[in-house]
Amino acid sequence: MTGNPANSLRAALAALCEGDRAEHDVPADGIIAHFAAQYAGIPANSFAREEKVVTYRTGGAAMPVLLGAYGSEPRVRSWLPGLPAHASPVAVADLLAAARPPHRVERPHCQELVASEVDVTALPALLATPRDAGRYLTLGVVYARDPDTGAVALSTHRMLIVGKDRLAIWMLPSRRLRALHDRAVSTGERLPVSVNIGAPPAAVVAAALTADLLAPTADKLAVAGALAGESIALAGAVSQDTDVLAESEIVLEGHLDDQVTAESVDGVPDVSMPEFLGYDGDARDTVPVLTVTAVTTRRDPVYQAVIGPGREQSVILGLAGALSVAMGDDLGIVHDVHLSPAGGGMLTLFLAVRKRSVRDEDLAPLARRIFDRHPFVKLIVCVDDDVDVRCAEDVWWAVTTRCNLGGAVTFTGYRPLAMDPSQTAAWAGARGLPAGDGQRTLIDATVPFALRDTVRRSFAMPAKGAA
């Protein structure tokens, strides 16, 4: 077993300080409510706090549930030696240049035990609220391979357990897995996949990257290798023509075909589960079915999950999102990028810039490029590089003293995000506004270039952690 926390959840847990961990014995249906009340942060509730790594045991059940592992950005950064301190274009280019393709192993830890029969209902999948469609897998990294090119799709999705060997998997149309599935259906074929639970931390973060922005030579698994400082281990599946992440705790092997089902166990779809922004999600009436053909685990496996909204989900999405935003050679003045938990790690972007001349004064073209490439980003706050984008108070200090909000720039013509209530038609109607336009906004909280020598902090020093 590797001792690198980036490449093994077990190694990451072994590296924790005692004060980072907690353990409870809670009935299964009360686990998420307990974690949300005691440990979770914004946007699950109104607490701006880091989350502990919490192990839940349910009446002595053999397989414990793990929540909160990614609920602290400093903790996750300590696991990923290749993660740049600043998400600048130069730093991210260096990360991509250090991409390491995965290597293969013959006897993976994730196959130490092979279940004699498939029964995913035996997993301690969690019910978040009584309104949910059912029990969901929430942190399974799905691996699939393009049968023609060998290109890999790596992503996470909500997966509802609808039978002993069936999962309903929701895939956004923009996901590469969705494209592979659509092509398989159109040709009458099956798409082999693996669902990796308790996957290596580097792979979990890399899975949230925007795949379309990666160079052809740097797929997500190769970037995971760069984040880890060593390549990710793969192994062949036992029941499908696909691969598994060898250091995972639990692996479900299976295939996607033309089967579909409603995202509901007992009736008409209504609510799926809590979404990353803190509101109930909409269940879908037609969702692809993933047929499970094998279940393999490590000895004494840990079942890892996220609750939906909270600091943990925001850290995963935010770290990957910052790297994705910084990819590009036309973002030269960008010094650092942070996607705030206030927007679930996706909608609220704090951007530190270093203006080089008065020609960099107009930040609207930069914001427009980011909005065009990243459809979930709703608000960009630009600050100077003496402001720490990871400290919300520092950012809002800059907004208060370096900005007059009447000068905020609003961009129109974007598709609304349905999971953001303020972008729905109902919200627009209640405000007396036209529906159908998902507006995007730039707040420029930077010092005008011409005044850079006269508007200074009294105790001038680099922003915390600045290069």
C-alpha positions as CSV (number, residue, x, y, z in Angstrom):
1,M,0.0,0.0,0.0
2,T,1.3,3.4,-0.9
3,G,2.0,5.8,1.9
4,N,1.1,8.9,-0.2
5,P,-2.1,10.6,1.1
6,A,-2.8,11.8,-2.4
7,N,-2.9,8.3,-3.7
8,S,-4.8,6.5,-0.9
9,L,-7.6,7.5,1.3
10,R,-6.2,5.2,4.0
11,A,-2.9,7.0,3.9
12,A,-4.7,10.4,4.0
13,L,-6.6,9.3,7.1
14,A,-3.5,8.0,8.7
15,A,-1.9,11.4,8.3
16,L,-4.6,13.2,10.2
17,C,-4.0,15.0,13.5
18,E,-6.1,13.6,16.4
19,G,-8.0,16.9,16.6
20,D,-9.2,16.5,13.0
21,R,-11.1,13.3,13.7
22,A,-14.3,12.3,15.4
23,E,-16.3,9.2,15.7
24,H,-20.0,8.5,16.5
25,D,-22.5,5.7,16.7
26,V,-25.7,7.1,15.1
27,P,-28.6,5.3,13.4
28,A,-28.1,5.2,9.7
29,D,-31.0,7.5,8.8
30,G,-29.7,10.1,11.3
31,I,-26.1,10.3,10.1
32,I,-26.5,13.2,7.6
33,A,-28.7,15.2,10.0
34,H,-26.1,14.7,12.8
35,F,-23.2,15.7,10.5
36,A,-25.1,18.8,9.1
37,A,-25.8,20.0,12.7
38,Q,-22.5,19.2,14.3
39,Y,-19.8,19.5,11.7
40,A,-21.0,20.8,8.3
41,G,-20.3,24.4,7.1
42,I,-21.8,26.8,4.6
43,P,-23.9,26.3,2.5
44,A,-25.4,23.4,4.5
45,N,-26.0,25.9,7.3
46,S,-24.9,29.3,8.5
47,F,-21.6,28.1,10.1
48,A,-18.3,29.3,8.4
49,R,-16.3,26.4,9.7
50,E,-13.9,23.7,8.6
51,E,-15.3,20.2,8.8
52,K,-13.8,17.4,10.8
53,V,-13.3,13.9,9.4
54,V,-16.1,12.0,11.0
55,T,-16.5,8.2,11.1
56,Y,-20.0,6.9,11.8
57,R,-20.8,3.4,13.0
58,T,-24.4,2.2,13.0
59,G,-25.0,-0.2,15.8
60,G,-21.7,-2.0,15.2
61,A,-22.1,-2.4,11.4
62,A,-19.1,-3.8,9.7
63,M,-18.7,-1.0,7.2
64,P,-18.3,2.5,8.7
65,V,-19.4,5.7,7.0
66,L,-16.9,8.5,6.5
67,L,-18.0,12.2,6.1
68,G,-16.0,15.4,6.0
69,A,-12.7,14.2,4.7
70,Y,-12.5,17.0,2.1
71,G,-14.1,19.6,4.5
72,S,-10.9,21.6,5.0
73,E,-9.0,23.2,2.2
74,P,-5.7,23.3,4.1
75,R,-6.1,19.6,4.9
76,V,-6.7,18.7,1.3
77,R,-3.8,20.8,0.2
78,S,-1.5,19.0,2.7
79,W,-2.5,15.7,0.9
80,L,-1.7,17.0,-2.6
81,P,2.0,17.9,-3.0
82,G,1.6,18.9,-6.6
83,L,-1.3,21.4,-6.0
84,P,0.0,24.9,-6.8
85,A,-0.1,27.4,-3.9
86,H,-1.7,29.9,-6.3
87,A,-4.0,29.0,-9.2
88,S,-2.2,31.3,-11.7
89,P,-1.9,30.4,-15.4
90,V,1.8,29.8,-15.1
91,A,1.4,27.6,-12.1
92,V,-1.3,25.6,-13.7
93,A,0.7,25.2,-16.9
94,D,3.5,23.8,-14.8
95,L,1.1,21.4,-13.2
96,L,-0.1,20.2,-16.6
97,A,3.4,19.8,-17.8
98,A,4.1,17.5,-14.8
99,A,1.2,15.2,-15.8
100,R,1.9,11.6,-15.0
101,P,0.0,8.8,-16.8
102,P,-1.3,6.1,-14.5
103,H,0.5,2.8,-14.1
104,R,-1.0,-0.7,-13.8
105,V,-0.9,-3.2,-11.0
106,E,-1.9,-6.8,-11.0
107,R,-3.2,-7.4,-7.5
108,P,-5.0,-4.2,-6.5
109,H,-6.0,-3.5,-2.9
110,C,-9.6,-2.7,-4.0
111,Q,-10.0,-6.4,-5.1
112,E,-8.9,-8.0,-1.8
113,L,-12.5,-9.2,-1.4
114,V,-14.9,-10.0,-4.2
115,A,-18.6,-10.3,-3.2
116,S,-20.2,-13.6,-3.9
117,E,-23.3,-11.9,-5.1
118,V,-24.1,-8.4,-6.1
119,D,-26.2,-6.4,-3.6
120,V,-25.6,-2.7,-3.6
121,T,-28.5,-2.3,-1.1
122,A,-26.1,-3.7,1.5
123,L,-23.9,-0.6,1.2
124,P,-24.6,2.0,3.9
125,A,-25.7,4.6,1.4
126,L,-27.3,7.5,3.1
127,L,-30.8,9.1,3.1
128,A,-30.2,12.9,3.5
129,T,-33.8,14.0,4.1
130,P,-37.2,12.3,4.3
131,R,-38.0,14.1,1.1
132,D,-35.3,12.4,-1.0
133,A,-36.1,9.9,-3.7
134,G,-34.1,7.3,-1.9
135,R,-30.5,6.4,-0.8
136,Y,-27.8,7.9,-3.0
137,L,-24.1,7.2,-3.6
138,T,-22.6,10.6,-3.5
139,L,-18.9,10.2,-3.8
140,G,-18.3,7.5,-6.3
141,V,-15.7,8.4,-9.0
142,V,-17.0,6.9,-12.3
143,Y,-14.3,5.7,-14.7
144,A,-15.0,4.9,-18.3
145,R,-12.9,4.6,-21.4
146,D,-13.6,5.6,-25.0
147,P,-13.6,2.2,-26.9
148,D,-12.1,3.9,-30.0
149,T,-9.6,6.4,-28.7
150,G,-8.9,5.1,-25.2
151,A,-9.6,8.5,-23.8
152,V,-10.8,8.4,-20.2
153,A,-13.8,9.9,-18.6
154,L,-13.5,10.5,-14.9
155,S,-16.3,12.2,-13.0
156,T,-18.6,12.0,-10.0
157,H,-22.4,11.8,-10.2
158,R,-25.3,11.2,-7.9
159,M,-26.5,7.6,-8.1
160,L,-29.8,6.4,-6.6
161,I,-30.0,2.8,-5.5
162,V,-33.0,1.3,-7.3
163,G,-32.3,-2.4,-6.9
164,K,-29.7,-4.9,-5.8
165,D,-27.8,-4.5,-9.0
166,R,-29.2,-1.2,-10.4
167,L,-28.3,2.4,-9.9
168,A,-30.0,5.4,-11.5
169,I,-27.2,7.8,-12.5
170,W,-27.7,11.4,-13.4
171,M,-25.2,12.8,-15.9
172,L,-25.1,16.5,-16.9
173,P,-25.2,16.8,-20.7
174,S,-21.8,18.6,-20.6
175,R,-20.1,15.6,-19.0
176,R,-17.8,13.4,-21.1
177,L,-19.4,10.3,-19.6
178,R,-22.7,11.4,-21.0
179,A,-21.2,11.7,-24.5
180,L,-19.7,8.2,-24.2
181,H,-23.0,6.8,-23.0
182,D,-25.0,8.5,-25.7
183,R,-22.7,7.1,-28.3
184,A,-23.0,3.6,-26.9
185,V,-26.8,3.8,-26.9
186,S,-26.8,5.0,-30.5
187,T,-24.7,2.0,-31.6
188,G,-26.6,-0.6,-29.5
189,E,-23.6,-1.3,-27.3
190,R,-22.9,-1.3,-23.6
191,L,-20.5,1.1,-21.9
192,P,-18.4,-0.6,-19.2
193,V,-17.7,1.5,-16.2
194,S,-16.4,1.3,-12.7
195,V,-17.6,3.3,-9.7
196,N,-14.8,3.9,-7.2
197,I,-15.8,4.8,-3.7
198,G,-13.1,5.9,-1.2
199,A,-11.0,6.8,-4.2
200,P,-7.5,8.4,-4.0
201,P,-7.8,12.1,-3.1
202,A,-5.9,13.2,-6.1
203,A,-8.3,11.4,-8.4
204,V,-11.3,12.9,-6.5
205,V,-10.1,16.4,-7.1
206,A,-9.0,15.8,-10.7
207,A,-12.4,14.2,-11.5
208,A,-14.0,17.7,-10.9
209,L,-11.7,19.4,-13.5
210,T,-13.3,20.8,-16.7
211,A,-12.2,18.2,-19.1
212,D,-12.6,20.3,-22.2
213,L,-9.9,22.7,-21.1
214,L,-7.3,20.0,-20.6
215,A,-4.5,19.6,-23.2
216,P,-4.9,16.4,-25.3
217,T,-1.8,15.0,-23.6
218,A,-3.1,15.6,-20.0
219,D,-6.2,13.7,-19.1
220,K,-7.7,13.8,-15.7
221,L,-5.9,10.8,-14.4
222,A,-2.6,12.2,-15.6
223,V,-3.3,15.5,-13.8
224,A,-4.2,13.4,-10.7
225,G,-0.7,12.0,-11.0
226,A,0.8,15.5,-11.1
227,L,-1.3,16.5,-8.0
228,A,-0.1,13.4,-6.2
229,G,3.6,13.7,-7.3
230,E,3.3,10.1,-8.5
231,S,1.1,8.2,-10.9
232,I,-2.3,6.8,-10.0
233,A,-2.6,3.0,-9.9
234,L,-5.1,1.3,-12.2
235,A,-6.1,-2.4,-12.5
236,G,-8.4,-4.4,-14.7
237,A,-11.9,-5.0,-13.5
238,V,-13.0,-8.5,-12.7
239,S,-16.3,-8.5,-14.6
240,Q,-16.1,-5.8,-17.2
241,D,-13.7,-4.6,-19.9
242,T,-12.7,-1.5,-18.0
243,D,-10.3,-0.4,-15.3
244,V,-10.6,0.4,-11.6
245,L,-8.7,2.8,-9.3
246,A,-6.6,0.3,-7.5
247,E,-6.4,2.1,-4.1
248,S,-10.2,2.6,-3.8
249,E,-12.0,1.3,-0.8
250,I,-15.0,-0.1,-2.7
251,V,-15.5,-0.6,-6.4
252,L,-18.8,-1.3,-8.2
253,E,-18.3,-2.7,-11.7
254,G,-21.0,-2.5,-14.3
255,H,-22.3,-1.1,-17.6
256,L,-24.5,1.6,-19.0
257,D,-26.9,0.7,-21.9
258,D,-30.3,2.0,-23.1
259,Q,-32.2,1.2,-19.9
260,V,-33.7,4.2,-18.1
261,T,-35.8,4.7,-14.9
262,A,-37.4,7.4,-12.9
263,E,-35.3,8.9,-10.1
264,S,-37.8,7.6,-7.6
265,V,-38.2,4.5,-5.5
266,D,-41.9,4.6,-4.5
267,G,-43.7,7.1,-6.7
268,V,-43.6,10.2,-8.8
269,P,-40.2,12.0,-8.9
270,D,-40.1,15.2,-6.8
271,V,-36.9,15.7,-4.8
272,S,-33.6,14.0,-5.6
273,M,-31.3,15.0,-2.7
274,P,-29.8,18.2,-1.4
275,E,-27.7,19.9,-4.0
276,F,-24.3,21.6,-3.5
277,L,-25.9,25.1,-3.2
278,G,-27.9,24.1,-0.2
279,Y,-31.4,23.5,-1.7
280,D,-33.3,20.4,-2.6
281,G,-32.5,19.0,-6.1
282,D,-35.1,18.1,-8.7
283,A,-35.6,14.4,-9.3
284,R,-35.6,13.4,-13.0
285,D,-38.3,11.2,-14.6
286,T,-35.8,9.6,-17.1
287,V,-32.4,8.7,-15.8
288,P,-29.9,6.1,-17.2
289,V,-29.6,2.8,-15.4
290,L,-26.1,1.5,-14.4
291,T,-26.3,-2.3,-14.1
292,V,-23.8,-3.5,-11.4
293,T,-22.1,-6.8,-12.3
294,A,-19.5,-7.1,-9.4
295,V,-18.7,-5.5,-6.1
296,T,-15.1,-5.6,-4.8
297,T,-13.6,-4.1,-1.7
298,R,-10.5,-3.8,0.4
299,R,-10.4,-5.6,3.7
300,D,-12.3,-3.7,6.3
301,P,-13.6,-1.1,3.8
302,V,-14.7,2.4,4.6
303,Y,-17.8,3.8,2.8
304,Q,-17.1,7.5,1.9
305,A,-19.8,10.0,1.1
306,V,-20.6,13.7,1.1
307,I,-23.9,15.2,2.3
308,G,-24.4,17.4,-0.8
309,P,-24.1,21.0,0.4
310,G,-21.3,21.9,2.8
311,R,-17.6,22.8,3.0
312,E,-16.5,19.3,1.8
313,Q,-18.3,19.6,-1.6
314,S,-17.2,23.2,-1.9
315,V,-13.6,22.3,-1.4
316,I,-13.6,19.6,-4.0
317,L,-15.4,21.7,-6.6
318,G,-13.5,24.9,-5.7
319,L,-10.0,23.5,-5.9
320,A,-10.7,21.8,-9.2
321,G,-12.6,24.8,-10.5
322,A,-9.7,27.2,-9.6
323,L,-7.3,25.1,-11.7
324,S,-9.8,24.9,-14.5
325,V,-10.3,28.7,-14.5
326,A,-6.6,29.4,-14.6
327,M,-6.1,27.1,-17.7
328,G,-5.4,29.4,-20.7
329,D,-2.7,31.6,-22.1
330,D,-5.0,34.7,-22.3
331,L,-5.2,35.2,-18.5
332,G,-1.8,36.8,-18.0
333,I,-2.7,39.2,-15.2
334,V,-4.4,36.5,-13.0
335,H,-2.4,35.9,-9.9
336,D,-4.8,33.6,-8.0
337,V,-8.2,32.1,-8.2
338,H,-10.6,31.0,-5.4
339,L,-14.1,29.7,-5.7
340,S,-15.8,30.5,-2.5
341,P,-17.9,28.1,-0.4
342,A,-20.6,30.9,-0.5
343,G,-21.3,29.7,-4.1
344,G,-20.8,26.1,-3.4
345,G,-17.3,26.1,-4.8
346,M,-18.7,27.0,-8.3
347,L,-20.8,30.2,-8.5
348,T,-18.7,32.8,-6.6
349,L,-15.2,33.5,-7.9
350,F,-12.7,35.7,-6.2
351,L,-9.9,36.7,-8.6
352,A,-6.6,38.3,-7.6
353,V,-4.9,40.2,-10.5
354,R,-1.6,42.0,-11.0
355,K,-2.2,44.9,-13.4
356,R,0.9,45.6,-15.6
357,S,-0.2,48.9,-17.1
358,V,-3.2,51.1,-17.6
359,R,-4.1,48.8,-20.5
360,D,-5.2,46.2,-17.9
361,E,-7.6,48.6,-16.3
362,D,-10.7,47.3,-18.0
363,L,-11.4,43.9,-16.5
364,A,-14.6,43.2,-18.3
365,P,-13.0,41.3,-21.2
366,L,-11.2,39.0,-18.7
367,A,-14.5,38.4,-16.9
368,R,-16.3,37.7,-20.1
369,R,-13.8,35.0,-21.1
370,I,-14.2,33.3,-17.8
371,F,-18.0,33.5,-17.9
372,D,-18.1,32.1,-21.4
373,R,-15.9,29.1,-20.5
374,H,-17.4,28.3,-17.1
375,P,-21.2,28.4,-17.2
376,F,-21.6,27.9,-13.5
377,V,-19.7,31.0,-12.5
378,K,-22.3,33.7,-11.6
379,L,-20.3,36.4,-9.8
380,I,-16.6,37.4,-10.2
381,V,-15.0,39.7,-7.6
382,C,-11.6,41.0,-8.8
383,V,-9.1,42.3,-6.2
384,D,-5.5,43.3,-6.2
385,D,-2.8,40.8,-5.2
386,D,-2.4,42.3,-1.7
387,V,-5.8,40.8,-0.9
388,D,-6.1,37.1,0.1
389,V,-8.8,35.6,-2.1
390,R,-9.2,32.7,0.4
391,C,-10.2,35.2,3.1
392,A,-13.8,36.4,2.5
393,E,-13.4,39.3,5.0
394,D,-10.4,40.5,3.1
395,V,-12.2,40.3,-0.2
396,W,-15.2,42.2,1.1
397,W,-12.9,44.8,2.7
398,A,-11.6,45.4,-0.8
399,V,-15.2,45.6,-2.2
400,T,-16.1,48.1,0.6
401,T,-13.0,50.4,0.1
402,R,-12.0,49.9,-3.5
403,C,-15.3,49.7,-5.3
404,N,-18.5,51.7,-5.9
405,L,-21.1,49.0,-6.7
406,G,-22.8,51.3,-9.1
407,G,-20.0,50.5,-11.4
408,A,-20.6,46.7,-11.3
409,V,-20.8,45.2,-14.8
410,T,-23.6,42.9,-15.7
411,F,-23.4,40.5,-18.7
412,T,-26.6,39.1,-20.3
413,G,-27.4,36.3,-22.6
414,Y,-26.3,33.4,-20.4
415,R,-28.4,30.3,-19.8
416,P,-29.9,30.3,-16.3
417,L,-28.8,27.7,-13.8
418,A,-31.9,25.9,-12.6
419,M,-30.4,24.9,-9.3
420,D,-29.9,28.6,-8.4
421,P,-33.4,29.8,-7.2
422,S,-32.6,33.4,-8.2
423,Q,-32.1,32.4,-11.8
424,T,-35.5,30.7,-12.2
425,A,-38.5,32.1,-14.2
426,A,-40.5,32.1,-10.9
427,W,-37.9,34.4,-9.2
428,A,-37.8,36.7,-12.2
429,G,-41.6,36.9,-12.2
430,A,-41.7,37.8,-8.5
431,R,-39.2,40.5,-9.1
432,G,-40.9,41.8,-12.2
433,L,-37.9,41.0,-14.4
434,P,-37.8,39.2,-17.8
435,A,-37.3,35.5,-17.5
436,G,-34.8,33.3,-19.4
437,D,-31.6,35.4,-18.9
438,G,-29.0,34.1,-16.5
439,Q,-27.2,37.3,-15.8
440,R,-23.5,37.3,-14.8
441,T,-21.8,40.1,-12.8
442,L,-18.3,41.5,-12.3
443,I,-17.4,43.5,-9.3
444,D,-14.1,45.4,-9.8
445,A,-12.6,45.9,-6.4
446,T,-9.1,46.8,-7.6
447,V,-7.2,50.0,-7.2
448,P,-7.0,52.0,-10.5
449,F,-3.6,51.6,-12.0
450,A,-2.9,55.3,-11.9
451,L,-3.4,55.4,-8.1
452,R,-1.5,52.2,-7.3
453,D,1.2,54.3,-5.4
454,T,-1.2,56.3,-3.3
455,V,-3.8,53.7,-2.3
456,R,-1.9,51.4,0.0
457,R,-2.6,49.4,3.1
458,S,-1.0,51.1,6.1
459,F,0.7,47.9,7.1
460,A,1.8,46.8,3.6
461,M,2.7,43.2,3.4
462,P,2.0,40.4,0.9
463,A,-1.3,38.6,1.1
464,K,-1.1,35.5,3.3
465,G,0.7,32.8,1.4
466,A,1.6,35.2,-1.5
467,A,4.6,34.3,-3.7
